[in-house]
């Protein structure tokens, strides 16, 4: 399986996790995001898409 640029999703944390549910904060950490405006490039898989969908109100996807 090749991991070209077309298979990457770039996500940025644009809203603070203060006041969110504990499992949403854990999902953000699982996506590799630590602070506001941190960015992570992840391989496009169904599990990653599910995590993004769960906390989409905190993220910006490109």
C-alpha positions in Angstrom: 0.0 0.0 0.0 1.5 3.3 -1.0 1.2 6.4 1.2 1.3 9.2 -1.4 0.2 12.8 -0.8 -3.3 12.0 -1.9 -3.8 9.7 1.1 -3.0 12.3 3.7 -5.4 14.5 5.7 -4.1 17.7 7.3 -6.0 18.7 10.4 -5.6 21.7 12.6 -7.0 22.3 16.1 -8.8 25.6 15.9 -10.9 25.6 19.1 -9.8 24.9 22.6 -10.6 21.6 24.3 -11.4 23.4 27.6 -15.0 22.4 28.6 -15.3 19.5 26.3 -15.9 15.9 27.2 -13.0 13.8 28.4 -13.3 11.3 25.6 -13.2 14.2 23.0 -10.0 15.5 24.6 -8.6 11.9 24.4 -9.6 11.8 20.7 -7.8 15.1 20.0 -4.6 13.7 21.7 -5.0 10.5 19.7 -5.0 12.6 16.5 -1.6 14.0 17.6 -2.9 17.5 18.4 -1.6 19.1 21.6 -2.4 22.9 21.6 -4.4 25.4 19.7 -3.3 25.8 16.1 -1.3 22.6 16.1 -1.4 20.7 12.9 -1.1 17.0 12.1 -0.9 15.1 8.8 -2.5 11.7 9.0 -3.1 8.8 6.6 -6.7 8.7 5.4 -8.2 5.6 7.0 -11.7 4.9 8.1 -10.7 5.0 11.8 -9.0 8.4 11.4 -12.1 9.7 9.6 -14.3 8.5 12.5 -12.1 10.3 15.0 -12.3 13.5 12.9 -16.0 13.2 12.6 -16.4 12.8 16.4 -14.6 16.1 17.1 -15.2 18.0 13.9 -16.4 21.1 15.8 -12.9 21.6 17.1 -11.0 21.0 13.9 -10.3 22.4 10.4 -9.5 19.8 7.8 -7.6 20.3 4.5 
